[in-house]
Amino acid sequence: MIGGVVDRDAMVEQALHRKPVIVDEYLLNIGIAYYLAGKPEEAIAPLKQYLSRYPNILGHLALAVVYSELGREAEAQVEAVEVLRINPNYSLEILKQRSPDKDPARLERIIMALRKAGLK
């Protein structure tokens, strides 16, 4: 704790080093938490680690958003291609309808980042 405030970064680092097998399952959430906390650079490592173990559409979507917002268009496009390889019928409209995120501004920001990465 720093001045009564929890040092979340330190807590995440501790969690990552305690039980690596269990942590792998949470790496997607950790990456998304970094992104939502305004730390997209820090989101990349846990998202890549997650994808190395669980290569699925959610991990690729998260990385596409992060890369897109960081201006790393080529890497964002690679992730978008993977999304479409996994699900050729993927659409941003479906994401909009099914997203658990109820913050319309944040959801629109995510959709814009994915659109910039090449998804429709």
C-alpha positions, 0 to 999 in steps of 0.5 A, a space after each residue: 500500500 502506498 499512502 493508503 492506496 493499494 499498489 495494484 501493479 505490485 499485486 498483479 506482479 505478485 500474482 503472476 509469480 505465485 502460481 503460473 499454471 493457474 495464472 495462465 487462465 487469468 492472463 486475458 483478464 489481466 491484459 484487459 485490466 491493464 488496457 482499461 487502466 490506461 496501460 496498453 503497453 503493459 497489456 501486451 505481455 499477458 495477452 501474448 502469454 495467454 494466446 500462447 496457451 489459449 489461441 482463441 478469438 478473445 485474445 486476438 481481439 484484445 491484442 488487436 484493440 491494444 495494438 490499434 490504439 497504440 498506433 501499431 497498425 500492422 500488428 493490429 491487422 495481423 490480429 484481425 486476420 487471426 480473428 477472421 481465420 478463427 471465425 470468418 463470419 465475425 462482425 463488429 455488429 455482433 460484438 456490439 450486440 453481445 458485449 458485456 461492456 455497458 459503457 457505450 463510449 468505451 464500447 464505441 472506442 473498442 469498435 473503432 480500434 477494431 475497425 481500424 485494424 480491419 474488422 467490419 
